[in-house]
Each structure stands twice: as structure tokens, then as C-alpha cells.
Amino acid sequence: MSALSKLLPVAALAGGGAANKDDIQKHIDKVVNYTKTVSCQHELNNIAKFIYIEVSSGGAKPKVSEFSEFLRQNQRTNLGVDRDPAIDFWGTKYVLIYNKDLFYVYSAGPDAEFKTEDDLYAGYQF
């Protein structure tokens, strides 16, 4: 990738004065929210995979009422990142739901409300 092609996004945001501060902030917020969504989905996938492997190899199913503590004991954030692994990127606790032989780990997503269109989840069948 050439140096010019790397600078094009920056130049487009600057817009030669055509874009105002609010427009630039909206674009930045959109990119940040997209990044949080992708990161959260990745984290949900890892949590669900860990639970599946743990239970499949003879471990106990995590209790719904103790799920936050389970995550704090078993999940780690990246080095240098100081955040509670039981809470998603928007400040809401992850939720564990069992449904017969299935389980799901949910995030409320960007609106921080469950049972809405932007919820994220991952799960497996036992």
C-alpha cells in the first residue's frame, strides 16, 4: 500500500474544510462503535467456546446466577487493558442463558438493552 493511499482516508475526513467538526465526530463514533461490536462478538465467541470445551471435558456448567464471577475467574483481557471481563464494551454485564441442550452468551449491544435488534450472542449445543 502506497503512502498516498494511506493518507487518502485522512484527507477525506479533513475534506479541505468541507466537513464540519460534527460530521467528523459522527464518522469517528461510527468507526469506534463498529470496532466495539466486532471486538465484543469476538469475545462472546471465545467465552462460548471456553464454556463448551470446559463442559465437554467434564467440567460443571457455569451457574447463571454466578456467571459474572465465572468470567472474572476464567477470562482475561489483553495485557495492559484494565476492564472487567464480565462486562461488555458498552458497560453491560454479559448474560448466560440455557435452553435445553443449548446455551448462549449475550451482550445487550450498543443500546445497552436486552431483547433489541443490536444484541450480540454466541452459543453451542452440548
FENBEL-V777286 format. One record per residue. N is the residue number from 1. SS is DSSP state (a for helix, b for strand, c for the rest). Layout:
# FENBEL-V777286
<<N/SS> <N/SS>>
This chain:
# FENBEL-V777286
<<1/c> <2/c> <3/a> <4/a> <5/a> <6/a> <7/a> <8/a> <9/a> <10/a> <11/a> <12/a> <13/a> <14/a> <15/a> <16/a> <17/a> <18/c> <19/c> <20/c> <21/a> <22/a> <23/a> <24/a> <25/a> <26/a> <27/a> <28/a> <29/a> <30/a> <31/a> <32/a> <33/a> <34/a> <35/a> <36/a> <37/a> <38/a> <39/a> <40/a> <41/a> <42/a> <43/a> <44/a> <45/a> <46/a> <47/a> <48/a> <49/a> <50/a> <51/a> <52/a> <53/a> <54/a> <55/a> <56/a> <57/c> <58/c> <59/c> <60/c> <61/c> <62/c> <63/c> <64/a> <65/a> <66/a> <67/a> <68/a> <69/a> <70/a> <71/a> <72/a> <73/a> <74/a> <75/c> <76/c> <77/c> <78/c> <79/c> <80/c> <81/c> <82/c> <83/c> <84/c> <85/c> <86/c> <87/b> <88/c> <89/c> <90/c> <91/c> <92/c> <93/b> <94/c> <95/b> <96/b> <97/b> <98/b> <99/b> <100/c> <101/c> <102/b> <103/b> <104/b> <105/b> <106/b> <107/b> <108/c> <109/c> <110/c> <111/c> <112/c> <113/c> <114/c> <115/c> <116/c> <117/c> <118/c> <119/c> <120/b> <121/b> <122/b> <123/b> <124/b> <125/b> <126/c>>
